[in-house]
Amino acid sequence: MSFENLNLHPLILKAVIDSGYTIPTPVQAQAIPELIAGHDIMASAQTGTGKTAAFMLPALHRLATPSQVHSRGPRVLVLTPTRELALQVSEAAAKYGKHLPRAKVVSILGGMPYPLQNKLLSQPVDILVATPGRLIDHIQRGRIDFSRLEMLVLDEADRMLDMGFIDDVERIASATPANRQTLLFSATLDSAIDKVAARLLKSPKRIQIATQQARLDNIEQRLHYVDDMSHKNRLLDHLLRDMALKQAIVFTATKRDADMLADNLAAQGHEAAALHGDMNQRDRTRTLTRLRHGGLRVLVATDVAARGIDVVGITHVINFDLPKFAEDYVHRIGRTGRAGASGIAVSFASGKDGVNLKKIERFTGQRIASHVVPGLEPRFKPRPVTGGTSRTTPSVAHKRNRTWSNDSGRHATGANSANGNWGDSRSRSFSDNRENTRGNAGGNTFRNSGVPSPYIRSK
């Protein structure tokens, strides 16, 4: 099937072809016809499978026909859990709607100054992309008219549920017309999502695409056991000096850890920067732009970056701290292996991470092979090590005092073995995850340096 078979408006099809895409992904091929036909849908597909285009193309198709309601308010509302994802959706809307005469896109999200948002909302809007908390603020102030809203999109609904946004989402939905078309996209469709869908959707079509295991087939997963923080730091420095690593995202459990580790890596000579929820929007956008344009080799991030970042050059993902939740592991490592490319995901684990490891392996249906770096072998080895000798010793607890000293000089360099290439649970605090917090920075767009592909990649 090609995009020509999906009955999209010619001007939208032209923008798709201009972008170098010809073949829809499975979620696009199934969702777009149902949405054009006017059905509500709830769709599950893994990150990197083109979910953004799956709802944005039919949304733009709807905009090609003038509205019968005269209002400045939006015709399409997209709710996302994070600022990064909101910006990505806004960018996709502008990209695929560039030939349409009516496709004004506005982003309303935490970190943008209110005066700028007030100015944007005072003008006619066709597509409004927003994080729930900030949108609630504007609704309460009477700045948004939903009288001509035709489509409501809940993007990454499972993430919004995890972050405590669902009450806000339902409150927003209650302010929109009852005859709207509602779309729910989620990485998983479980009982909690089913309950949300039952309250907000009308007889939805259910679409389920890829399993977790199928999505990870092009990502090589590796495990390194670590004894303490010094061991972790030396292993990380070794991995980052691998010439095969083009760009990497290193995930930490907390914002403070991300800042300190990024500073330490920069001091060691790595092109590194941090990304987390306490940064203002201007700094976050600047960091992501550097990453997209190749000016940044290592991004040290909290889980705020686990969704919504689509950079083809990411060859490695490193879990400096192992996530507590298995779903977060999948979204983290999904930042590599994009658009059919292969990727490498490396996880550090200490003796106390055994339970989390089992949860991750059970969730993905895949066992993560353990590896060692000659000269950096762990004392603690709870399972057979690939390419090495297995032995079990008492657990060595992680040091709680997280220091980021430069230990790179302590280990042997030039390890050429096949295994030479290649913790702590993340804090689910609202301050790190809720992306609708107020800030003082401006700017709400960044340029995506994509590469032509037969597929539309959107998450």
Legacy VTK file of the C-alpha trace (Angstrom):
# vtk DataFile Version 3.0
C-alpha trace
ASCII
DATASET POLYDATA
POINTS 459 float
0.000 0.000 0.000
1.142 3.573 -0.732
-0.073 6.895 0.634
-1.913 7.434 -2.655
-4.298 4.626 -1.631
-5.374 6.351 1.601
-7.582 9.006 -0.055
-5.802 11.902 1.609
-6.347 15.414 0.281
-3.981 16.087 -2.669
-2.257 18.998 -0.894
-1.496 16.799 2.113
-0.305 13.979 -0.115
2.005 16.455 -1.856
3.579 17.423 1.482
4.068 13.752 2.376
5.764 13.055 -0.954
7.868 16.230 -0.596
9.153 14.762 2.660
10.345 11.634 0.850
7.747 9.213 2.247
5.850 6.763 0.060
4.820 3.784 2.199
2.621 4.157 5.299
3.584 2.275 8.432
1.108 -0.353 9.699
-0.511 1.960 12.245
-0.905 4.650 9.586
-2.361 2.194 7.068
-4.976 1.021 9.581
-5.806 4.249 11.408
-6.002 6.802 8.596
-8.956 5.221 6.698
-10.933 4.782 9.941
-10.298 8.388 10.942
-11.208 9.782 7.547
-14.442 7.774 7.822
-15.173 9.615 11.080
-14.749 6.819 13.632
-13.310 7.203 17.113
-10.259 4.987 17.535
-8.018 3.707 20.297
-4.693 2.580 18.899
-1.680 0.851 20.376
1.663 0.897 18.604
5.186 1.105 19.928
7.393 4.149 19.829
8.899 4.906 16.432
6.022 3.381 14.450
4.584 6.621 13.066
1.736 7.346 15.473
1.966 11.136 15.114
1.427 11.022 11.360
-1.323 8.417 11.859
-3.518 11.047 13.507
-2.079 14.264 12.077
-2.624 13.394 8.411
-6.385 12.732 8.807
-6.646 15.797 11.077
-5.178 17.954 8.309
-7.439 16.195 5.802
-10.388 17.422 7.873
-9.035 20.984 7.868
-8.980 21.015 4.074
-12.766 21.446 4.238
-13.831 24.833 5.713
-15.643 24.759 9.048
-19.330 25.692 9.182
-18.834 27.279 12.615
-17.420 30.803 12.776
-14.952 31.025 15.633
-11.286 31.675 16.340
-10.995 28.500 18.384
-9.244 25.318 17.240
-10.797 22.616 15.099
-8.250 20.031 16.289
-6.920 19.699 19.845
-3.959 17.421 20.612
-3.069 16.735 24.254
0.418 15.420 25.028
2.148 14.604 28.327
5.417 16.461 27.685
6.666 19.639 26.091
9.057 17.745 23.813
6.247 15.660 22.414
4.026 18.735 21.978
6.734 20.439 19.945
7.222 17.323 17.840
3.496 17.131 17.096
3.394 20.847 16.226
6.321 20.397 13.885
4.640 17.449 12.162
1.435 19.475 11.724
3.336 22.342 10.116
5.333 19.972 7.923
2.402 18.022 6.500
0.019 20.976 6.358
2.401 23.387 4.640
0.391 23.441 1.382
-3.006 23.908 3.037
-4.460 27.436 3.164
-5.916 26.726 6.649
-3.452 25.056 9.012
-2.479 27.522 11.745
-0.721 25.537 14.492
-0.264 26.833 18.051
1.541 25.160 20.962
0.450 25.874 24.538
2.735 24.292 27.107
4.563 24.792 30.356
7.756 26.807 30.179
6.375 29.361 27.720
5.574 32.856 29.042
1.869 33.577 29.423
1.909 36.863 27.444
3.173 35.021 24.365
0.551 32.308 24.766
-2.194 34.889 25.278
-1.157 36.589 22.040
-1.191 33.271 20.135
-4.644 32.394 21.464
-6.068 35.797 20.521
-5.601 34.895 16.850
-7.474 32.256 14.792
-6.163 28.733 15.505
-6.758 25.539 13.526
-4.628 23.005 15.449
-3.913 23.492 19.135
-1.248 21.259 20.710
-1.071 21.474 24.480
0.024 19.920 27.743
-3.023 19.437 30.002
-2.099 21.576 33.004
-1.255 24.704 31.051
-4.363 24.312 28.884
-6.534 24.085 32.023
-5.124 27.459 33.104
-6.214 29.088 29.851
-9.640 27.447 29.924
-10.232 28.793 33.423
-9.325 32.269 32.209
-11.810 31.986 29.322
-9.186 32.372 26.627
-10.163 29.353 24.498
-13.360 28.812 22.511
-14.027 25.163 21.692
-17.283 25.791 19.807
-15.875 24.603 16.484
-13.689 21.776 17.813
-14.105 18.662 15.679
-11.279 16.351 16.789
-9.681 15.598 20.172
-6.443 13.591 20.191
-5.010 12.015 23.339
-1.398 11.273 22.472
0.589 8.931 24.746
-2.497 8.367 26.889
-0.724 5.776 29.036
1.968 8.304 29.891
-0.625 10.934 30.821
-2.268 8.353 33.058
1.061 7.546 34.734
1.786 11.241 35.296
-1.584 11.962 36.896
-2.975 14.015 34.013
-6.156 12.018 33.386
-8.373 14.162 35.634
-7.198 17.230 33.708
-7.755 15.424 30.405
-11.333 14.517 31.331
-11.954 18.060 32.498
-10.723 19.406 29.159
-12.804 16.874 27.241
-15.932 17.968 29.123
-15.375 21.511 27.796
-15.424 20.324 24.163
-18.448 19.519 21.955
-20.039 16.125 22.607
-20.113 15.320 18.885
-16.338 15.576 18.508
-14.239 12.741 17.058
-11.900 11.371 19.736
-8.609 9.542 19.172
-6.606 7.765 21.841
-3.050 6.650 21.114
-1.071 4.652 23.635
1.942 2.369 23.787
-0.252 -0.164 25.585
-3.989 -0.789 25.864
-4.563 -2.118 29.365
-7.556 -2.070 31.711
-6.767 1.442 32.974
-6.678 2.813 29.422
-9.883 0.905 28.617
-11.650 2.726 31.461
-10.502 6.098 30.162
-11.604 5.181 26.638
-15.024 4.074 27.879
-15.596 7.528 29.379
-14.296 9.620 26.478
-14.757 7.658 23.236
-17.866 6.551 21.339
-17.804 2.969 19.978
-14.108 3.222 19.108
-12.338 1.077 16.565
-9.486 -0.774 18.275
-6.112 -0.966 16.512
-3.145 -2.898 17.897
0.027 -3.135 15.876
3.385 -4.283 17.189
4.289 -6.286 20.252
7.059 -5.099 22.545
9.313 -7.919 21.378
8.833 -7.181 17.684
9.654 -3.528 18.268
12.998 -4.365 19.902
14.266 -6.790 17.279
16.622 -4.227 15.723
18.082 -3.126 19.074
20.912 -5.101 20.629
20.455 -5.114 24.402
23.489 -5.457 26.666
23.865 -5.610 30.424
26.882 -4.589 32.523
26.969 -5.378 36.216
28.500 -2.639 38.354
29.939 -2.716 41.859
29.710 0.955 42.822
29.557 4.490 41.445
33.257 4.606 40.581
32.871 1.421 38.564
29.858 2.927 36.784
31.716 6.098 35.867
34.708 4.204 34.457
32.473 1.904 32.411
30.527 4.843 31.014
33.691 6.669 30.004
34.934 3.515 28.270
31.676 3.065 26.340
31.529 6.687 25.251
35.032 6.441 23.785
33.881 3.724 21.378
34.272 5.133 17.852
31.165 3.222 16.731
29.067 5.437 19.021
27.840 8.399 16.978
25.310 9.874 19.402
24.001 8.544 22.705
21.344 9.262 25.308
22.396 8.411 28.873
19.459 8.054 31.276
19.737 8.901 34.960
17.217 8.586 37.783
17.096 12.225 38.867
17.526 15.731 37.500
20.411 16.448 39.875
22.234 13.326 38.674
21.704 14.358 35.032
23.278 17.780 35.635
26.259 16.444 37.571
26.959 13.585 35.182
26.731 15.872 32.135
29.169 18.309 33.758
31.560 15.471 34.587
31.450 14.082 31.054
32.036 17.530 29.581
35.068 17.900 31.857
36.381 14.604 30.461
36.177 15.984 26.929
32.847 14.556 25.812
30.352 16.760 23.953
27.664 16.324 26.613
24.659 18.248 27.948
21.744 17.560 30.279
17.995 17.537 29.595
15.366 17.405 32.336
12.139 18.949 33.585
13.676 21.774 35.622
15.254 23.396 32.576
13.350 26.282 31.007
11.896 25.779 27.562
14.492 27.876 25.766
17.374 25.806 27.166
15.592 22.520 26.458
14.894 23.541 22.875
18.477 24.702 22.381
19.819 21.379 23.702
17.526 19.328 21.469
18.444 21.436 18.446
22.134 20.772 19.103
21.380 17.052 19.345
19.390 17.015 16.104
22.022 18.964 14.208
24.902 16.790 15.384
26.455 19.388 17.687
25.923 17.193 20.727
27.253 13.641 21.032
25.954 12.713 24.499
22.609 13.757 25.978
22.239 12.985 29.697
18.537 12.902 30.465
15.816 11.903 32.864
12.730 10.087 31.610
11.341 13.360 30.302
13.316 12.462 27.139
12.129 8.866 26.893
9.294 9.835 24.576
9.017 12.480 21.938
12.635 12.543 20.727
13.169 11.262 17.200
16.813 11.668 16.183
18.070 9.232 13.572
21.700 9.628 14.675
21.159 8.070 18.111
23.188 4.841 17.907
23.318 4.037 21.634
21.097 4.362 24.671
22.745 3.836 28.059
20.725 3.260 31.205
23.146 4.674 33.753
20.325 4.092 36.244
17.984 1.221 35.486
14.318 2.345 35.405
11.894 0.981 37.970
9.098 0.518 35.431
9.507 -1.875 32.529
7.481 0.334 30.178
9.980 3.130 30.702
12.806 0.795 29.707
11.126 0.153 26.362
10.548 3.837 25.706
14.091 4.713 26.669
15.807 2.230 24.394
13.330 3.068 21.630
15.294 6.308 21.149
17.786 4.243 19.120
17.137 1.893 16.220
14.904 4.435 14.476
13.581 4.177 10.924
14.763 0.611 10.439
18.312 1.292 11.601
19.996 -0.885 14.212
20.837 0.365 17.679
22.541 -0.651 20.914
21.003 -0.351 24.376
23.305 -0.767 27.380
22.083 -1.045 30.968
24.080 -0.832 34.189
22.790 -2.961 37.076
23.933 -3.455 40.629
23.070 -6.253 43.012
19.870 -4.552 44.141
18.500 -4.239 40.593
17.619 -7.931 40.200
13.871 -7.451 40.637
13.721 -4.639 38.095
15.737 -6.685 35.613
13.281 -9.561 35.891
10.347 -7.202 35.346
11.953 -5.755 32.234
12.791 -9.154 30.759
9.299 -10.442 31.496
7.733 -7.351 29.897
9.848 -7.500 26.720
9.949 -11.292 26.480
13.704 -11.066 25.946
16.672 -11.907 28.142
19.362 -9.224 28.297
22.807 -10.724 27.740
25.446 -9.633 30.252
28.867 -8.453 29.057
32.205 -7.514 30.591
34.938 -5.095 29.575
38.456 -6.486 30.106
40.014 -4.600 32.983
36.614 -3.464 34.250
35.154 -6.798 35.329
32.624 -6.584 38.173
33.127 -8.384 41.433
29.382 -9.002 41.514
28.097 -11.424 38.829
24.684 -12.907 39.634
24.260 -14.600 36.255
26.551 -16.107 33.604
28.416 -13.399 31.738
28.516 -13.554 27.937
32.062 -14.290 26.836
33.365 -14.486 30.401
33.578 -16.710 33.425
30.523 -16.880 35.668
30.751 -16.692 39.405
28.398 -15.527 42.114
29.538 -13.364 44.997
27.649 -11.508 47.689
25.844 -8.417 46.509
27.857 -5.217 46.549
25.512 -2.358 47.343
25.477 0.837 45.302
27.135 3.786 46.971
24.455 6.204 48.045
26.845 9.141 47.897
26.638 9.932 44.180
29.913 11.599 43.247
31.013 12.151 39.686
34.785 12.146 39.939
36.794 11.646 36.796
37.896 8.021 37.056
38.528 7.501 33.365
42.240 7.057 33.801
41.997 4.055 36.099
41.006 1.409 33.598
42.857 -0.271 30.801
42.281 1.236 27.363
42.244 -0.318 23.946
40.152 -3.357 24.854
39.576 -5.190 21.601
37.578 -8.144 22.770
34.170 -8.807 21.268
32.698 -8.011 24.629
34.565 -4.747 24.969
31.755 -2.746 23.394
29.765 -2.783 25.479
20.347 1.124 38.706
18.732 2.963 40.814
15.034 3.396 40.071
13.800 6.635 38.611
11.897 9.048 40.766
8.309 9.426 39.730
8.054 12.927 41.109
5.616 15.316 39.515
8.278 18.016 39.451
10.319 15.935 36.998
7.449 14.598 34.916
4.691 17.209 34.749
5.598 19.311 31.739
2.996 22.005 32.357
4.947 23.797 35.076
5.225 27.540 34.654
8.483 29.014 33.396
9.893 32.263 32.126
11.471 31.148 28.861
10.185 31.787 25.389
10.332 29.948 22.119
8.260 26.938 21.183
9.647 25.466 18.011
12.726 23.646 16.886
13.819 22.274 13.545
13.821 18.545 12.945
16.701 17.338 10.858
15.039 14.294 9.380
16.288 12.002 6.655
14.181 10.782 3.709
12.702 7.371 4.384
9.884 5.293 2.922
8.257 5.537 6.361
6.980 8.468 8.351
8.632 8.366 11.743
6.919 10.385 14.373
7.711 8.920 17.783
LINES 2 461
422 0 1 2 3 4 5 6 7 8 9 10 11 12 13 14 15 16 17 18 19 20 21 22 23 24 25 26 27 28 29 30 31 32 33 34 35 36 37 38 39 40 41 42 43 44 45 46 47 48 49 50 51 52 53 54 55 56 57 58 59 60 61 62 63 64 65 66 67 68 69 70 71 72 73 74 75 76 77 78 79 80 81 82 83 84 85 86 87 88 89 90 91 92 93 94 95 96 97 98 99 100 101 102 103 104 105 106 107 108 109 110 111 112 113 114 115 116 117 118 119 120 121 122 123 124 125 126 127 128 129 130 131 132 133 134 135 136 137 138 139 140 141 142 143 144 145 146 147 148 149 150 151 152 153 154 155 156 157 158 159 160 161 162 163 164 165 166 167 168 169 170 171 172 173 174 175 176 177 178 179 180 181 182 183 184 185 186 187 188 189 190 191 192 193 194 195 196 197 198 199 200 201 202 203 204 205 206 207 208 209 210 211 212 213 214 215 216 217 218 219 220 221 222 223 224 225 226 227 228 229 230 231 232 233 234 235 236 237 238 239 240 241 242 243 244 245 246 247 248 249 250 251 252 253 254 255 256 257 258 259 260 261 262 263 264 265 266 267 268 269 270 271 272 273 274 275 276 277 278 279 280 281 282 283 284 285 286 287 288 289 290 291 292 293 294 295 296 297 298 299 300 301 302 303 304 305 306 307 308 309 310 311 312 313 314 315 316 317 318 319 320 321 322 323 324 325 326 327 328 329 330 331 332 333 334 335 336 337 338 339 340 341 342 343 344 345 346 347 348 349 350 351 352 353 354 355 356 357 358 359 360 361 362 363 364 365 366 367 368 369 370 371 372 373 374 375 376 377 378 379 380 381 382 383 384 385 386 387 388 389 390 391 392 393 394 395 396 397 398 399 400 401 402 403 404 405 406 407 408 409 410 411 412 413 414 415 416 417 418 419 420 421
37 422 423 424 425 426 427 428 429 430 431 432 433 434 435 436 437 438 439 440 441 442 443 444 445 446 447 448 449 450 451 452 453 454 455 456 457 458
